[in-house]
Amino acid sequence: MDRILADPALEAQPNFESAAYAGWLNAFTAGGTTREDALDKAKQMHVHSETRKSSIEPRKKLKSRKNGVKPKKKKPKINDFDANATVADILVPRPSQFALQKIKNMEYVELWYFSPDGCRDAADNSRSSSEDAYGFAKVEGMVALKPVASFKASQKALQDHDLSWRQFDLAKTSYLVHLEKCSWPEKHQQALAMFFMLITNHEHRTRSCGEKTLLHYAGFGFNIGIFNNALYNTLSDDVWEAEHDEGIKLVHPSPPVFRPITNATFLLPPFV
């Protein structure tokens, strides 16, 4: 039998004659029970309830350490795998979870994340940080737990117009591949593919500052459906002026500023 550490009958009991129990007491007396019998029954029920509580708790503790043996921990499970699977001939770089989440939500994300540099940065961060880390995020007006990697932008990310032409060319191909994997509407995929084709095959690409101007046009997020030549010419003039000003600074640097020396102390060599 379980050991009861204290006698519930000796413990302080509630005052069943107080106003808090008036409704309960009136319900008993209305059924023909005398006031004294109702109070005695209430005290008996209270003692029985406390006795039951006192006996249940030791029983729980005794069950957990029965025979002095601790409960065994569940063995961790490991996922199954295909033993016949082979490694692909080409390893496709994987963008960060942040960039992929942006695409899944059909939101804007810089092309840098899909460039070799962006994928390399994502791989380095995945080795140094745990993918099981979660944080609070606001989703559709509600606070939810999401993996930290899914909403943590990289500090090394570059704007589209700051990419090199090689970075841009490689990143846009990877970007289009992941749009298809995330089941973007066919119309949007075709529009973006056509836009990138117009950029990479533009006749001004071989001109001086042509690639830089095209990157500026692609990086400002204009209407991708129609290529605006007038706007492109305006951006081209801006790029030329910026290059011209930078060239002047390199050829004619600002002259150094000489300031008179005041309160200077000159040390003369000792006379021999």
C-alpha positions as CSV (number, residue, x, y, z in Angstrom):
1,M,0.0,0.0,0.0
2,D,1.2,3.5,-0.8
3,R,2.5,5.5,2.1
4,I,0.6,8.7,3.0
5,L,2.9,11.3,4.4
6,A,0.2,13.3,6.2
7,D,-3.3,12.7,7.5
8,P,-5.7,14.8,5.4
9,A,-8.2,14.7,8.3
10,L,-5.8,16.7,10.5
11,E,-5.2,19.4,7.9
12,A,-7.1,22.7,7.8
13,Q,-10.4,22.3,6.0
14,P,-12.4,24.9,4.1
15,N,-15.2,26.8,6.0
16,F,-18.2,25.3,4.3
17,E,-20.5,27.7,6.3
18,S,-19.0,30.7,4.5
19,A,-20.7,32.7,1.8
20,A,-18.6,31.0,-0.8
21,Y,-20.3,27.7,-0.2
22,A,-23.8,29.1,0.4
23,G,-25.2,28.1,-3.0
24,W,-23.9,24.6,-2.6
25,L,-25.3,24.3,1.0
26,N,-28.7,25.6,-0.1
27,A,-28.9,23.0,-2.9
28,F,-28.4,20.2,-0.4
29,T,-30.9,21.5,2.2
30,A,-33.5,22.1,-0.5
31,G,-33.5,18.4,-1.2
32,G,-34.5,17.6,2.4
33,T,-31.1,17.2,3.9
34,T,-30.5,18.9,7.2
35,R,-27.9,21.6,7.5
36,E,-25.8,19.6,9.9
37,D,-25.8,16.5,7.6
38,A,-24.9,18.6,4.6
39,L,-21.9,20.0,6.4
40,D,-20.7,16.6,7.6
41,K,-21.0,15.2,4.1
42,A,-19.0,18.1,2.7
43,K,-16.2,17.5,5.2
44,Q,-16.1,13.8,4.4
45,M,-15.9,14.5,0.7
46,H,-13.1,16.9,1.3
47,V,-11.1,14.3,3.3
48,H,-11.7,11.7,0.7
49,S,-10.4,14.0,-2.0
50,E,-7.3,15.0,-0.2
51,T,-6.5,11.3,0.7
52,R,-6.8,10.4,-3.0
53,K,-4.4,13.2,-4.0
54,S,-1.9,12.1,-1.3
55,S,-1.9,8.5,-2.5
56,I,-1.6,9.2,-6.3
57,E,1.6,11.3,-6.1
58,P,3.8,8.6,-4.4
59,R,2.3,6.0,-6.8
60,K,3.6,8.0,-9.8
61,K,7.1,8.3,-8.3
62,L,7.2,4.7,-7.4
63,K,6.2,3.6,-10.9
64,S,8.9,5.8,-12.5
65,R,11.7,4.1,-10.5
66,K,10.3,0.6,-10.2
67,N,13.0,-2.0,-9.3
68,G,15.6,0.8,-9.3
69,V,15.8,0.8,-13.1
70,K,15.7,4.1,-14.9
71,P,13.5,4.3,-18.0
72,K,15.3,3.6,-21.2
73,K,15.9,6.4,-23.6
74,K,14.5,6.0,-27.1
75,K,17.1,5.2,-29.7
76,P,17.4,7.9,-32.4
77,K,16.1,7.0,-35.8
78,I,17.9,7.4,-39.0
79,N,16.3,8.0,-42.4
80,D,16.5,5.4,-45.0
81,F,18.5,5.9,-48.3
82,D,18.8,4.4,-51.7
83,A,22.0,2.3,-51.7
84,N,22.0,2.3,-55.6
85,A,21.9,6.0,-56.0
86,T,24.9,7.5,-57.8
87,V,26.5,10.9,-57.6
88,A,25.5,13.3,-60.4
89,D,28.2,14.1,-63.1
90,I,27.7,17.8,-62.4
91,L,27.2,19.3,-58.9
92,V,24.8,22.2,-59.2
93,P,25.6,25.0,-56.6
94,R,22.7,25.5,-54.2
95,P,21.6,29.0,-53.2
96,S,20.9,29.9,-49.6
97,Q,17.7,29.0,-47.8
98,F,17.0,32.8,-47.7
99,A,17.0,33.1,-51.5
100,L,15.0,30.0,-52.0
101,Q,12.4,31.1,-49.5
102,K,12.1,34.4,-51.4
103,I,11.4,32.6,-54.6
104,K,8.8,30.4,-53.0
105,N,7.0,33.5,-51.7
106,M,7.4,35.0,-55.2
107,E,9.3,38.0,-53.8
108,Y,12.3,40.0,-55.2
109,V,15.7,38.7,-54.4
110,E,19.1,39.8,-55.7
111,L,20.7,37.7,-58.4
112,W,23.9,37.6,-56.5
113,Y,22.5,34.8,-54.3
114,F,22.4,32.5,-57.4
115,S,25.9,33.4,-58.6
116,P,28.8,31.1,-57.8
117,D,30.0,33.5,-55.1
118,G,26.5,33.6,-53.5
119,C,26.2,29.8,-53.5
120,R,29.7,29.5,-52.0
121,D,28.8,31.9,-49.3
122,A,25.6,29.8,-48.5
123,A,27.7,26.6,-48.3
124,D,30.2,28.2,-45.9
125,N,27.4,29.5,-43.7
126,S,25.6,26.2,-43.6
127,R,28.7,24.5,-42.2
128,S,29.2,27.1,-39.5
129,S,25.6,27.5,-38.4
130,S,22.9,25.0,-37.4
131,E,20.0,24.6,-39.7
132,D,17.8,23.6,-36.7
133,A,18.0,27.1,-35.2
134,Y,14.6,28.8,-35.2
135,G,13.5,32.4,-34.7
136,F,10.3,34.4,-34.6
137,A,9.0,35.9,-37.8
138,K,5.8,37.7,-38.8
139,V,3.8,35.6,-41.3
140,E,0.5,37.0,-42.6
141,G,-0.1,39.1,-39.5
142,M,0.8,36.3,-37.1
143,V,4.0,35.5,-35.2
144,A,5.5,32.1,-36.2
145,L,8.7,30.1,-35.7
146,K,10.8,29.8,-38.9
147,P,14.3,28.5,-39.5
148,V,16.8,31.4,-39.0
149,A,18.5,30.6,-42.3
150,S,15.2,31.3,-44.2
151,F,15.1,35.0,-43.3
152,K,18.7,35.9,-42.7
153,A,20.2,37.9,-45.6
154,S,23.9,37.8,-46.4
155,Q,26.0,40.8,-45.7
156,K,28.0,40.1,-48.8
157,A,25.1,40.4,-51.2
158,L,25.4,42.8,-54.1
159,Q,22.9,44.7,-56.1
160,D,22.2,43.5,-59.6
161,H,23.9,46.5,-61.2
162,D,27.0,45.9,-59.1
163,L,27.6,42.4,-60.4
164,S,30.3,41.6,-62.9
165,W,29.0,40.5,-66.3
166,R,30.2,36.9,-65.6
167,Q,28.4,36.8,-62.3
168,F,25.2,38.2,-63.9
169,D,25.3,35.7,-66.8
170,L,25.8,32.7,-64.5
171,A,23.3,33.9,-61.8
172,K,20.4,34.5,-64.2
173,T,20.6,30.9,-65.5
174,S,20.5,29.4,-62.0
175,Y,17.7,31.9,-61.1
176,L,15.6,30.6,-64.0
177,V,16.2,27.0,-63.1
178,H,15.0,27.6,-59.5
179,L,11.9,29.5,-60.7
180,E,10.9,26.4,-62.6
181,K,11.5,24.2,-59.6
182,C,9.3,26.4,-57.4
183,S,6.5,26.2,-60.0
184,W,6.3,29.8,-61.0
185,P,3.6,30.6,-63.6
186,E,4.7,29.9,-67.1
187,K,4.0,33.4,-68.3
188,H,6.3,34.9,-65.6
189,Q,9.1,32.4,-66.5
190,Q,8.9,33.1,-70.2
191,A,8.9,36.9,-69.6
192,L,12.0,36.7,-67.4
193,A,13.8,34.4,-69.8
194,M,13.0,36.8,-72.7
195,F,14.2,39.8,-70.7
196,F,17.5,38.1,-69.8
197,M,18.0,37.1,-73.4
198,L,17.5,40.7,-74.6
199,I,20.1,41.9,-72.1
200,T,22.7,39.3,-72.8
201,N,22.3,39.6,-76.6
202,H,21.9,43.3,-76.9
203,E,23.9,44.9,-79.8
204,H,25.5,47.5,-77.5
205,R,27.1,44.8,-75.3
206,T,30.4,45.0,-77.3
207,R,30.6,48.8,-76.9
208,S,32.6,50.5,-74.3
209,C,30.6,50.6,-71.0
210,G,27.9,48.6,-72.9
211,E,27.8,45.7,-70.4
212,K,27.8,48.1,-67.4
213,T,24.9,50.0,-68.9
214,L,22.9,46.8,-69.5
215,L,23.5,45.7,-65.9
216,H,22.2,49.1,-64.7
217,Y,19.1,48.6,-66.9
218,A,18.5,45.0,-65.6
219,G,19.1,46.0,-62.0
220,F,16.5,48.7,-61.6
221,G,13.5,46.4,-62.0
222,F,11.7,48.1,-64.8
223,N,8.9,46.5,-66.9
224,I,10.5,43.4,-68.2
225,G,8.0,42.9,-70.9
226,I,9.2,45.7,-73.2
227,F,12.8,46.9,-73.6
228,N,12.8,50.7,-73.5
229,N,15.6,52.0,-75.8
230,A,15.1,55.6,-74.7
231,L,15.5,54.7,-71.1
232,Y,18.6,52.6,-72.0
233,N,20.1,55.6,-73.8
234,T,19.6,57.8,-70.7
235,L,21.3,55.2,-68.5
236,S,24.1,55.0,-71.0
237,D,24.7,58.7,-70.8
238,D,24.8,58.5,-67.0
239,V,27.3,55.7,-67.0
240,W,29.5,57.5,-69.5
241,E,29.5,60.7,-67.4
242,A,30.4,58.7,-64.3
243,E,33.3,57.0,-66.1
244,H,34.5,60.3,-67.5
245,D,34.5,61.9,-64.0
246,E,36.3,59.0,-62.6
247,G,38.9,59.2,-65.4
248,I,39.5,62.9,-64.7
249,K,40.2,62.1,-61.0
250,L,42.8,59.5,-62.0
251,V,44.6,61.7,-64.5
252,H,44.4,64.9,-62.5
253,P,44.4,64.1,-58.9
254,S,43.7,66.9,-56.4
255,P,47.0,68.7,-55.6
256,P,48.3,68.3,-52.0
257,V,47.5,71.0,-49.6
258,F,50.6,72.6,-47.9
259,R,50.1,74.3,-44.6
260,P,52.7,76.6,-42.9
261,I,54.5,75.1,-40.0
262,T,53.9,77.2,-36.8
263,N,55.5,76.9,-33.4
264,A,58.0,74.4,-34.7
265,T,61.2,73.6,-32.7
266,F,64.4,73.1,-34.8
267,L,67.3,71.2,-33.2
268,L,70.7,72.3,-34.5
269,P,73.8,70.0,-34.4
270,P,76.3,70.8,-31.6
271,F,79.3,72.9,-32.5
272,V,82.6,71.0,-32.5
